[in-house]
Structures are given as structure tokens and as C-alpha cells.
Amino acid sequence: MTYAMNQNKVKRYGKLFGTIDFVINKDLNETIIKQRYKDTIIGEFHISGKEYTVTLAELDRIIETAENAKRVFFKSYGMGRY
């Protein structure tokens, strides 16, 4: 929630900055994780007031996509595209 964040950071880093959060699944246990691992629902990913229940595999994909986006941006910037 952006109201709990430094508003200067929200203004500087974008309107979504303060809305990004993750809530861990409180029902997790060792047995579930060992049996399902990447298919385990590990929690809720929150962004812009929306909640998405995610598995470990899905969270890995979100991270991979974000890292790829940053890499493409910085490579393009380094090549003088902006």
C-alpha cells in the first residue's frame, strides 16, 4: 500500500512501486513442499491492488521475465537507443 511508503519514492519510482508485495502461504509444510515442489502454491503476489496466488514455478517465471526486461532495457540503453 502506497500510503505506508515514503511518497517521494512512490513519485520517483512509479505508481506501482508501493503496491508490490508478497504474502507467504501460511499452510505450507515440509511434506507439501517435498511432494509438489515447483507446483506448490507458495503465496500471493500483490501488485496494483490485485492479488495473484502463485506457485514456485510461476514466481520463478515472474522473476525471469523481470530480469530479462531489465537486461533488454540496459542493453538497448547502452547501444544508444534512448
N, C-alpha and C positions, 0 to 999 in steps of 0.2 A: 504494500500500500504506500503510495507516494506521500501521504500525509506524515508518515513516520520517518521520512527520509529528509536529508538536507535538500531543500528546494533548489539551491544553487546547482547541486549535482544533477537533479532532475532536469533543470533547464539546460544544462550544459550537455548532458549525455543522452537526452531524448526522452520522449514521453513514456516509453515502455520501461525505462531503466528501473524505476521504483516499483514496477508491477511484477518483476520476475522473481519467482521464489520456488522452493521445492519443499514438500511436506512428505516425510518418510511414512511408509506403510507401517503402522503400529502392530499389525497382525503377523509380521514376518517372524519366522523362526528358522533354526538351522535345517530342520527336515525339509521344509518347503523350498528353501534356497538350494539345497543339495539335489532335490528331485527335479526342480524345474529350471534352475539357474537363470539362463538368459530370458526365459519365458516368465520369470517371476515378476509379479506386479510389485514394484518397489516403492511406489508412492504417487504423488500428484505433482505435476509440473504446472505452475501457475504463470500466466502472462496475460496482461491486459484485461484482468478481471475474469478470465476464463481458466478453467481447471481441466487438466488432461491426465487421466490415470495412465501411467506408463510402465512398461516392462523395462528390465535392464537393457535389453536389446534396443528398444525404442529410444531410451535415454542415450545410449551409445551413438545411435544414428543422429540424434539432435546435436550432440557434441561434434561428431564428424562433419556434419553439414555446416555448423558454425565455424569450425576450424578451416574448412575448405573455402568458405565465403571470405574469411579474413585473409587467407593466403592469396586468393584471386585478387582481392582489393589491393593488397600491398604490392603484389607483382605488377598489376596494372599501373598503380601509382608510381612505382619505380621505373616503369617504362615511359613515363611522361604522359599517360593518357588523361590525366586530370590537371 
